[in-house]
Structures are given as structure tokens and as C-alpha cells.
Amino acid sequence: MIAILKQEPVRSAGPRSTRRQGQTRSSQLATAGVEANGGNERVLSVRELAAELKVSTKTISRWQRRGLVSRPFTCDGRKRLGFLQSEVDGFIARNRDRVARAARFSQLTLGERKTIFEQAQRLSAAGVRPSLVGKQLARMTGRSLETIRYTLKRLDREYPEAGILTARDRSLPLDTKRTICRLFLGGETIQSLSKQLGRAKSTIARVIAEMRAQRIAELPLDYIPNPQFPAFARSRELEKQVLGSMPLRESPAARSSQPAGLAPYLASLYEVPLLTREQELHLFRKLNYLKYKAGKLRAKLDVSQPDKAMMTRIERLHEEIVATKNQIISANLRLVVAIAKRHIGVGQEFFELVSDGNVSLMHAVERFDYSMGNKFSTYATWAIIKNFARSISDEMRRRDRFRTDRSDLFAETTDVRADQRQLESQQSKRELALNSILERLDKREREVIACRFGLRHDREPLTLKQVGDIMGVTKERIRQIEVRALKKLRNDSAREKLAMLLDGGVSSQL
């Protein structure tokens, strides 16, 4: 039976009205061959149009936002949504390629989904960035990029342990995160780290922010409390005075006479003038107030979602803390030398004693309470002498126990060590590459390989039996896991060559 519809007054089919009409899909026509009242033009429901064009109703809804006009009609007193045949023909004429492409679309079969899943795992394990995995799979399968991306997101939700896209971003080991942060602070860019690790730049930036917040959480901000600090924080004028420049001397400082024939280090100490009592008070008050202020800010920092502006403020305060502390230490290094001269004994190295005293001086700066009214030199002298009394006694006992006839030979050995910073940078890059390789294994395989080859900082290579005892299995089972893990790494190395061709560039080799 053919239903006759009464056409409602035609409204403007602008983008807003088509979106509103698209939301009324629940009241669609369910009849076939409908004709509008007052004319012979055919009207089709959403389902009829989808069946005729061999597309889904969701596609029809998407086409409404691209210009396919729908109109409200009344049927048996109820408003329904329909499409005039002439307007459908006009849309098809304007979008022939789009309509033909949609008609050829078919749902992914189980076999196709399995193929996409396996290829995505292989490309991901080979180091291809997640943003390129979808593009490569779209070329390989002939499917649209949107279809591939939707499928991969669905697979990630169903199999989070596979770590293809989002799960893979969250699975970075702590060692890798620390290495990324160390290399970034050493001058590496986010883009270069993204290429080295095969991760998205957004992931690298997120890791750097996370490790930056963790580093701030570990900063030594212990201070000597003072009841005046809250008042300083409330008053800009008072705070400006506390954090301002060190007061000048009332009269120019008399230049200390430098003894002749001093070693370069000792001679450089005479270039730093000693502090007056007022200058000393100002620097210690500034040092502890800076720590108080940085600590208050850090207490508000959310480590899980760190505020970059707040982290920058804390880091700048910490830089001021370090600079102020160094200013105090530099002005008191001569005190350490004077005390070391009085405690030097037979068979002792003078500069070793000075180095030990410098450490005591640094600890004294951290613990000195300026509000007590004492001079810092008095407190520091007591702390250094106390440490000398303990360290000299321990050193003499150690030398008596391990004394040999070849002590002079060891003392004359030339120091041929390489640049420490360069070595640390090279080691960090090696650790980054190693962690990237181990990520291709599952948790159990990574643990076995790390234990067997001594890849952890705190371990030596272990035997099969030792690893088996740790993991609670037999040594034969450990051997099987090791063989399987090494085979997987060799296969991944071969697959990387294919991934490089697909990616159109050059990837790092295992």
C-alpha cells in the first residue's frame, strides 16, 4: 500500500538545519515507493535510499552534512524524514566518485582484521612510528586510512598488551624515560629523540614533562625555618629586599696578600673577597627564603599533570638557590685551607684533606641557622674539624691495614681518563638503544636476557640455574626462553629492513 505524504513548507537546507535533520533519524520512513502529495515525485526514506545506493544509513547521515538535502513530511499525522528523488539525483551527479566509492565499501572480514593486527605488530616492533603504521597498512591493504585507524584503535582496546598505538606509548620503561630526559637536558631535540626511539614527538614531550616533574620532586629544598618567612611572602617590598643584591661594604675591602708559589687552585681563592657580617646574614636569609618559597610552590605541583609554568618557576628558584649557596661557599674556601694546614700529617695528601673539608663546608652551609646571631666561620670551623678528626683516623687505620711497598708506584701513575661528560652521553645513547631493543620482547623474555647478559646496572651475568632460582623455574626452561628471545630479536632485525623500505627512510639497525 502506497502512503501519501503531505509536504511541509520547505525550509532552508543550510548546514545547521541539515545537522538538526540528521538527528531525527529515529523517525524515518518505513514505506516503499512513497509519492509526495501534490506531485508525482518520488520520496525515499533513509533506509530506502541506503538500500538503493548500497551504503549504510550512517553514510547517508554523513552525506546530509555534505549537502544531501532531507525534508520533513507528514504521514498519518506523524512527521517523517524523506529525500526527494530529484535532489538525490543532483547529489549523486555532484559526488559520483564519493557515491561509487561508498558502494564498493565492505566490512572487514575476520581474516583481514587478523592480517592488519599482525602487520601492525610487526611494523611497531620494527620501530615504525605509530603515526606511520596506519598509512603503511592503508597502502598495503587498499583500505582507507580512516578504516585502518579505527581498526587499530579497536584492536588496542581489545588487546592492550600488544601495545600497537596508545598502549605502546604508556609502556615506556622507567630506565628509558630517564635516558630520554638525560639526553634532552644534554642538548638532544625532541625530534631527534623521536627518530631514535621510534615514538611520536608528543610521547617524547610527555615523558620529558613527567621526568622533569619527578626531578623537581626530588630537589633538596630543606631549609632552616624562620617565623619571618610568611611575612616576606605577603609583602612585595619585604620580599624584594630579601631577594635583592647583597649589601655593599661600608669601606673597600683590604686586598689579602697572596703568598708566593701557591698552586693555581689556592691562588684563585684569594681572588674572592671575604664576607662581612651583614653580607653573610643577607645571603643566608636569602638562601633559606628561596628554599621556603620553592618548597611552597612544589607542594602545589601535580606530578601526574604538571603545570609547565609552575615547573619553570621552581627551576628558576632552584637556580638562584644554587647560585647563592655557591657564593657563600666560594667566600669560605680559604677557611678550609687554613684548617687543613693545621691537620696535615705524615703520609697524608693535602688536597685530599682540602677536598674532604670542602664537603664539610657544603654541609655546614645547609645546616647553619643565621637567626641565632653566630658567625658562620665559627660554626663551619667546628664542623670541618669534627669531620677531620673522624676521617683522618679512619684513613690512617685503612692505610695501616692495606699498606704495600708499591704505594709510590701507584701515586706516580698518570691519569689517562677520557672526558667524563662525553662518556656519559655515549653511555646514555647505548642504554636508549638497548632499551628500545628489549621492548620487543615480553616481560619474561626481557628479564631472562637482562639477567643472562648482565644488562642491569646492579647485576653481573648469571647462570641458567641462578636465573631459574630467581624466576622459580628450571634452568632448562630458562634456556628455552633465552633461545626464543634471541631468535625473536634476530627475526626483528631482518624485518627492520622491510620496515625501512615501507617507511621510505633509513632506520637504525639492531
C-alpha positions as CSV (number, residue, x, y, z in Angstrom):
1,M,0.0,0.0,0.0
2,I,1.4,3.4,-1.0
3,A,1.3,6.1,1.6
4,I,0.6,9.7,0.5
5,L,2.5,12.3,2.4
6,K,1.7,15.9,2.9
7,Q,4.8,18.0,2.3
8,E,5.7,20.5,5.0
9,P,6.8,24.1,4.0
10,V,10.4,23.8,2.7
11,R,13.0,25.4,4.9
12,S,16.5,26.5,4.1
13,A,18.8,23.5,3.9
14,G,21.8,25.2,5.5
15,P,24.4,23.3,7.5
16,R,22.7,23.9,10.8
17,S,19.3,22.7,9.6
18,T,20.8,19.6,7.9
19,R,22.6,18.7,11.2
20,R,19.3,19.1,13.1
21,Q,17.5,17.0,10.5
22,G,20.2,14.3,10.7
23,Q,19.4,14.0,14.4
24,T,15.8,12.9,13.6
25,R,16.9,9.6,12.1
26,S,14.8,7.7,14.7
27,S,11.6,8.9,12.9
28,Q,12.4,7.6,9.4
29,L,10.1,6.4,6.7
30,A,9.4,2.7,6.6
31,T,7.4,2.6,3.4
32,A,8.4,2.0,-0.2
33,G,7.5,3.9,-3.3
34,V,6.2,7.0,-1.5
35,E,5.0,9.9,-3.6
36,A,4.6,13.5,-2.3
37,N,1.1,15.0,-2.1
38,G,0.5,17.4,-5.0
39,G,3.0,15.8,-7.3
40,N,4.3,12.6,-8.8
41,E,7.9,13.0,-7.5
42,R,9.1,10.0,-5.5
43,V,10.2,10.4,-1.8
44,L,12.6,7.9,-0.3
45,S,13.2,7.1,3.4
46,V,16.7,6.9,4.9
47,R,16.6,3.1,4.8
48,E,15.2,3.0,1.2
49,L,17.9,5.4,0.0
50,A,20.6,3.4,1.8
51,A,19.4,0.1,0.2
52,E,19.1,1.7,-3.3
53,L,22.6,3.2,-3.2
54,K,24.1,0.1,-1.4
55,V,25.5,2.1,1.5
56,S,24.9,2.2,5.3
57,T,22.4,4.6,6.9
58,K,25.4,6.1,8.7
59,T,26.8,7.0,5.3
60,I,23.5,8.7,4.4
61,S,23.7,10.7,7.6
62,R,27.3,11.7,6.8
63,W,26.2,12.8,3.3
64,Q,23.5,15.0,4.8
65,R,26.3,17.1,6.3
66,R,27.9,17.3,2.9
67,G,24.9,18.7,1.1
68,L,22.3,15.9,0.6
69,V,19.0,17.7,1.4
70,S,16.4,15.9,3.5
71,R,12.9,17.3,4.1
72,P,10.2,16.7,6.8
73,F,7.0,15.1,5.5
74,T,3.7,14.2,7.3
75,C,2.3,10.7,7.1
76,D,-0.8,9.7,9.0
77,G,-0.4,12.7,11.2
78,R,3.3,11.9,12.1
79,K,6.3,13.8,10.8
80,R,8.8,11.7,9.0
81,L,12.1,12.4,7.1
82,G,12.5,11.8,3.4
83,F,14.5,12.7,0.3
84,L,13.1,13.9,-3.0
85,Q,14.3,11.8,-6.0
86,S,15.4,14.9,-7.9
87,E,17.6,16.2,-5.0
88,V,19.1,12.7,-4.6
89,D,19.9,12.6,-8.3
90,G,21.5,16.1,-8.1
91,F,23.7,15.0,-5.1
92,I,24.8,11.8,-7.0
93,A,25.7,13.9,-10.1
94,R,27.8,16.2,-8.0
95,N,29.5,13.4,-6.0
96,R,29.8,10.4,-8.4
97,D,33.2,9.3,-7.1
98,R,32.2,9.5,-3.5
99,V,29.0,7.6,-4.0
100,A,30.8,4.9,-6.1
101,R,33.5,4.5,-3.5
102,A,30.9,4.1,-0.8
103,A,29.0,1.5,-2.8
104,R,32.2,-0.6,-3.1
105,F,32.9,-0.5,0.6
106,S,32.6,-3.7,2.5
107,Q,33.1,-4.6,6.2
108,L,36.5,-6.0,7.2
109,T,36.4,-9.8,7.4
110,L,38.0,-11.7,10.4
111,G,40.9,-12.7,8.2
112,E,41.5,-9.0,7.1
113,R,41.4,-7.9,10.7
114,K,43.9,-10.6,11.7
115,T,46.2,-9.6,8.9
116,I,46.1,-5.9,9.9
117,F,46.7,-6.8,13.5
118,E,49.8,-9.0,12.7
119,Q,51.2,-6.4,10.2
120,A,50.7,-3.6,12.8
121,Q,52.6,-5.6,15.5
122,R,55.4,-6.3,13.1
123,L,55.8,-2.7,12.0
124,S,55.5,-1.4,15.6
125,A,58.2,-3.9,16.8
126,A,60.5,-2.8,13.9
127,G,60.4,0.8,15.2
128,V,58.0,2.4,12.8
129,R,56.3,5.3,14.4
130,P,52.6,4.9,15.3
131,S,51.7,7.8,13.1
132,L,53.1,5.9,10.0
133,V,51.8,2.5,10.9
134,G,48.3,3.4,9.7
135,K,49.5,5.0,6.4
136,Q,51.6,1.9,5.5
137,L,48.8,-0.5,6.3
138,A,46.4,1.6,4.2
139,R,48.7,1.2,1.2
140,M,49.3,-2.5,1.8
141,T,45.6,-3.4,2.2
142,G,44.0,-0.9,-0.2
143,R,41.7,0.3,2.6
144,S,41.1,3.9,3.6
145,L,43.3,5.5,6.3
146,E,40.2,6.1,8.4
147,T,39.2,2.5,8.3
148,I,42.7,1.4,9.3
149,R,42.9,3.9,12.2
150,Y,39.5,2.9,13.5
151,T,40.5,-0.8,13.3
152,L,43.9,-0.2,15.1
153,K,42.2,1.8,17.9
154,R,39.7,-1.0,18.4
155,L,42.5,-3.6,18.4
156,D,44.4,-1.5,21.0
157,R,41.3,-1.6,23.2
158,E,40.8,-5.3,22.8
159,Y,44.5,-6.3,23.1
160,P,46.2,-3.6,25.2
161,E,49.2,-5.9,25.9
162,A,50.1,-5.8,22.2
163,G,51.0,-2.1,22.5
164,I,50.4,-1.0,18.9
165,L,49.5,2.6,19.4
166,T,48.2,4.1,22.7
167,A,49.3,1.2,24.9
168,R,52.7,1.3,23.4
169,D,53.1,5.0,24.4
170,R,52.3,4.2,28.0
171,S,54.7,1.2,28.2
172,L,58.0,3.1,28.2
173,P,60.3,1.6,30.9
174,L,61.5,3.9,33.7
175,D,65.1,3.5,32.5
176,T,64.2,4.6,29.0
177,K,62.3,7.7,30.4
178,R,65.3,8.7,32.5
179,T,67.7,8.3,29.5
180,I,65.4,10.4,27.3
181,C,65.3,13.2,29.9
182,R,69.1,13.0,30.4
183,L,69.7,13.2,26.6
184,F,67.2,16.1,26.3
185,L,69.0,18.1,29.0
186,G,72.3,17.3,27.3
187,G,71.1,19.1,24.1
188,E,69.2,16.5,22.1
189,T,66.0,17.8,20.5
190,I,62.5,16.2,20.8
191,Q,62.6,15.4,17.1
192,S,65.9,13.6,17.2
193,L,64.8,11.6,20.2
194,S,61.5,10.7,18.4
195,K,63.5,9.3,15.5
196,Q,66.0,7.4,17.7
197,L,63.2,5.8,19.8
198,G,60.6,5.4,17.1
199,R,58.0,7.2,19.2
200,A,55.7,10.2,18.5
201,K,57.0,13.6,19.4
202,S,54.0,14.1,21.7
203,T,55.1,11.0,23.6
204,I,58.6,12.2,24.0
205,A,57.4,15.6,25.2
206,R,55.1,14.0,27.7
207,V,57.9,11.8,29.0
208,I,60.2,14.8,29.4
209,A,57.5,16.7,31.3
210,E,56.9,13.7,33.5
211,M,60.6,13.2,34.3
212,R,61.0,16.9,34.8
213,A,58.3,16.9,37.4
214,Q,59.8,13.9,39.1
215,R,63.2,15.6,39.2
216,I,61.6,18.7,40.8
217,A,60.0,16.5,43.3
218,E,63.5,15.2,44.3
219,L,65.2,18.6,44.6
220,P,66.8,19.2,48.0
221,L,64.7,22.1,49.4
222,D,65.1,21.5,53.1
223,Y,65.6,24.9,54.9
224,I,66.1,26.3,58.3
225,P,62.6,27.6,59.4
226,N,62.1,31.2,60.3
227,P,58.9,33.0,61.6
228,Q,59.6,36.0,59.3
229,F,59.2,34.0,56.0
230,P,55.4,34.2,55.8
231,A,55.6,38.0,56.2
232,F,58.2,38.2,53.5
233,A,55.9,36.2,51.1
234,R,52.9,38.5,51.8
235,S,54.8,41.8,51.3
236,R,56.4,42.6,47.9
237,E,58.6,45.3,49.4
238,L,60.0,43.0,52.1
239,E,60.5,40.1,49.6
240,K,62.3,42.5,47.2
241,Q,64.7,43.4,50.0
242,V,65.3,39.8,51.0
243,L,65.9,38.7,47.4
244,G,67.8,41.8,46.3
245,S,71.5,42.3,45.8
246,M,74.0,41.7,48.6
247,P,74.7,44.9,50.6
248,L,77.9,46.7,49.8
249,R,80.8,47.2,52.2
250,E,80.9,50.4,54.1
251,S,84.6,50.7,53.2
252,P,86.5,49.0,50.4
253,A,87.9,45.6,51.5
254,A,91.6,45.4,52.1
255,R,93.1,43.0,49.5
256,S,94.6,39.9,51.1
257,S,98.3,39.4,50.4
258,Q,98.8,36.3,48.3
259,P,101.7,34.1,49.3
260,A,104.2,33.4,46.6
261,G,104.5,30.0,44.9
262,L,100.9,28.8,45.5
263,A,99.2,26.2,43.4
264,P,96.7,27.6,40.9
265,Y,93.7,26.4,42.9
266,L,95.0,28.0,46.1
267,A,95.9,31.2,44.3
268,S,92.4,31.5,42.9
269,L,90.9,31.5,46.4
270,Y,92.5,34.9,47.1
271,E,90.5,36.5,44.3
272,V,87.2,36.0,46.2
273,P,86.7,38.7,49.0
274,L,85.6,37.6,52.4
275,L,82.1,38.4,53.5
276,T,81.1,41.0,56.1
277,R,78.7,40.1,58.9
278,E,75.9,41.9,57.1
279,Q,76.6,40.3,53.8
280,E,76.7,36.9,55.4
281,L,73.4,37.5,57.1
282,H,71.8,38.6,53.8
283,L,73.0,35.6,51.9
284,F,71.9,33.0,54.4
285,R,68.5,34.7,54.8
286,K,68.1,34.8,51.0
287,L,69.2,31.1,50.6
288,N,66.7,29.8,53.2
289,Y,63.8,32.0,52.0
290,L,64.3,30.8,48.4
291,K,64.1,27.2,49.6
292,Y,60.9,28.1,51.6
293,K,59.3,29.7,48.5
294,A,60.3,26.9,46.1
295,G,59.0,24.3,48.6
296,K,55.6,26.0,48.9
297,L,55.3,26.0,45.1
298,R,56.4,22.4,44.8
299,A,53.7,21.4,47.3
300,K,51.0,22.7,44.8
301,L,52.5,20.8,41.8
302,D,50.5,17.9,40.5
303,V,53.2,15.4,39.3
304,S,50.7,13.4,37.2
305,Q,49.6,16.5,35.3
306,P,52.4,19.0,35.9
307,D,52.0,22.7,35.1
308,K,54.9,23.8,32.9
309,A,54.8,27.4,34.0
310,M,55.0,26.3,37.7
311,M,57.8,23.9,37.0
312,T,59.7,26.8,35.3
313,R,59.3,29.0,38.3
314,I,60.5,26.3,40.7
315,E,63.5,25.6,38.5
316,R,64.4,29.3,38.3
317,L,64.2,29.5,42.1
318,H,66.4,26.4,42.4
319,E,69.0,28.1,40.1
320,E,69.0,31.1,42.5
321,I,69.4,28.8,45.4
322,V,72.4,27.1,43.9
323,A,74.0,30.4,42.9
324,T,73.5,31.8,46.4
325,K,74.9,28.7,48.1
326,N,78.0,28.8,45.7
327,Q,78.5,32.4,46.6
328,I,78.7,31.6,50.3
329,I,81.0,28.5,49.8
330,S,83.4,30.4,47.5
331,A,83.9,33.1,50.1
332,N,84.8,30.5,52.8
333,L,87.1,28.1,50.9
334,R,90.1,29.8,52.4
335,L,88.9,28.8,55.8
336,V,89.0,25.1,54.7
337,V,92.6,25.5,53.5
338,A,93.7,27.2,56.8
339,I,92.2,24.3,58.9
340,A,93.6,21.6,56.6
341,K,97.2,23.1,57.0
342,R,96.9,22.6,60.8
343,H,95.7,19.0,60.4
344,I,98.0,17.7,57.7
345,G,100.0,14.7,58.9
346,V,102.7,12.3,57.7
347,G,101.7,10.3,54.6
348,Q,98.6,12.4,54.0
349,E,97.7,14.2,50.8
350,F,97.0,17.9,51.4
351,F,94.5,18.3,48.6
352,E,92.6,15.2,49.6
353,L,92.2,16.8,53.0
354,V,91.0,20.1,51.4
355,S,88.5,18.2,49.3
356,D,87.2,16.4,52.3
357,G,86.9,19.8,54.1
358,N,85.1,21.4,51.2
359,V,82.4,18.7,51.6
360,S,82.1,19.5,55.3
361,L,81.8,23.2,54.4
362,M,78.9,22.5,52.0
363,H,77.0,20.5,54.7
364,A,77.6,23.4,57.2
365,V,76.0,25.9,54.8
366,E,72.9,23.8,54.6
367,R,72.6,23.4,58.4
368,F,73.6,26.9,59.6
369,D,70.9,28.9,61.4
370,Y,71.6,32.6,60.8
371,S,68.9,33.8,63.2
372,M,71.0,32.5,66.2
373,G,73.4,35.5,65.8
374,N,76.6,33.5,65.4
375,K,79.2,33.9,62.7
376,F,79.2,31.2,60.1
377,S,83.0,30.8,60.3
378,T,82.7,29.7,63.9
379,Y,80.1,27.0,63.1
380,A,81.9,25.9,59.9
381,T,85.3,25.6,61.7
382,W,83.7,23.3,64.3
383,A,82.0,21.2,61.6
384,I,85.2,20.8,59.5
385,I,87.5,20.0,62.5
386,K,84.9,17.4,63.7
387,N,84.9,15.8,60.2
388,F,88.7,15.8,60.0
389,A,89.0,14.1,63.4
390,R,86.9,11.3,62.1
391,S,88.1,11.0,58.5
392,I,91.9,11.2,59.4
393,S,91.6,8.5,62.0
394,D,89.7,6.2,59.5
395,E,92.2,6.9,56.8
396,M,95.2,6.1,58.9
397,R,93.6,2.8,60.0
398,R,92.8,1.9,56.4
399,R,96.4,2.7,55.2
400,D,98.0,0.7,58.0
401,R,95.8,-2.3,57.0
402,F,96.4,-2.1,53.3
403,R,100.0,-0.7,53.2
404,T,102.2,-2.1,50.4
405,D,105.7,-1.4,49.1
406,R,104.3,-0.2,45.8
407,S,102.5,2.8,47.1
408,D,104.9,5.2,45.3
409,L,104.3,3.4,42.0
410,F,100.6,3.9,42.3
411,A,101.0,7.5,43.3
412,E,103.0,8.2,40.1
413,T,100.5,6.6,37.7
414,T,99.4,9.1,35.0
415,D,95.6,9.9,34.9
416,V,94.5,9.0,31.3
417,R,90.8,9.1,31.9
418,A,88.6,10.3,29.0
419,D,86.2,13.2,29.1
420,Q,83.5,12.1,31.6
421,R,80.6,14.1,30.0
422,Q,81.3,12.6,26.6
423,L,81.4,9.1,28.1
424,E,78.1,9.6,30.0
425,S,76.4,10.9,26.8
426,Q,77.7,7.8,24.8
427,Q,76.5,5.5,27.6
428,S,73.1,7.2,27.6
429,K,72.7,6.6,23.9
430,R,73.7,3.0,24.3
431,E,71.2,2.5,27.1
432,L,68.5,4.1,24.9
433,A,69.2,1.7,22.0
434,L,69.4,-1.3,24.4
435,N,66.0,-0.4,26.0
436,S,64.4,0.0,22.5
437,I,65.6,-3.5,21.6
438,L,64.4,-5.1,24.8
439,E,61.0,-3.6,24.4
440,R,60.4,-6.0,21.5
441,L,60.3,-8.9,24.0
442,D,57.7,-9.7,26.5
443,K,58.3,-9.1,30.2
444,R,59.6,-12.6,31.0
445,E,62.0,-12.7,28.0
446,R,63.3,-9.2,28.9
447,E,64.1,-10.4,32.4
448,V,65.9,-13.5,31.3
449,I,68.0,-11.7,28.7
450,A,68.9,-8.9,31.2
451,C,69.9,-11.5,33.8
452,R,71.8,-13.7,31.5
453,F,73.9,-10.9,29.9
454,G,74.2,-8.6,32.9
455,L,72.2,-5.7,31.3
456,R,71.2,-4.2,34.6
457,H,73.4,-1.8,36.4
458,D,73.4,-3.7,39.7
459,R,74.0,-7.2,38.3
460,E,76.6,-9.4,36.8
461,P,75.8,-12.1,34.2
462,L,74.0,-15.0,35.9
463,T,74.0,-18.7,35.0
464,L,70.9,-20.6,33.8
465,K,70.5,-22.1,37.3
466,Q,70.8,-18.7,39.1
467,V,68.2,-17.2,36.8
468,G,65.9,-20.2,37.2
469,D,66.1,-19.8,41.0
470,I,65.2,-16.1,40.8
471,M,62.2,-16.8,38.5
472,G,61.1,-20.0,40.1
473,V,61.6,-22.3,37.1
474,T,64.1,-24.9,36.0
475,K,67.3,-24.0,34.2
476,E,66.1,-25.8,31.1
477,R,63.0,-23.6,31.0
478,I,65.3,-20.5,31.2
479,R,67.4,-21.9,28.3
480,Q,64.3,-22.3,26.2
481,I,63.1,-18.7,26.9
482,E,66.6,-17.4,26.1
483,V,66.7,-19.2,22.8
484,R,63.2,-18.0,21.9
485,A,64.1,-14.4,22.8
486,L,67.3,-14.3,20.8
487,K,65.5,-15.8,17.8
488,K,62.8,-13.1,18.1
489,L,65.5,-10.4,18.1
490,R,67.2,-11.9,15.0
491,N,63.9,-12.1,13.2
492,D,63.1,-8.5,14.1
493,S,66.5,-7.4,12.8
494,A,65.6,-8.9,9.4
495,R,62.1,-7.4,9.4
496,E,63.5,-4.0,10.1
497,K,64.9,-3.9,6.6
498,L,61.4,-4.4,5.2
499,A,60.1,-1.7,7.6
500,M,62.8,0.7,6.3
501,L,61.6,0.2,2.7
502,L,57.9,0.7,3.8
503,D,58.8,3.8,5.7
504,G,60.7,5.3,2.9
505,G,63.7,6.1,5.1
506,V,66.5,4.6,7.0
507,S,66.0,3.1,10.5
508,S,68.6,2.2,13.0
509,Q,69.9,-1.4,12.8
510,L,69.9,-3.8,15.7
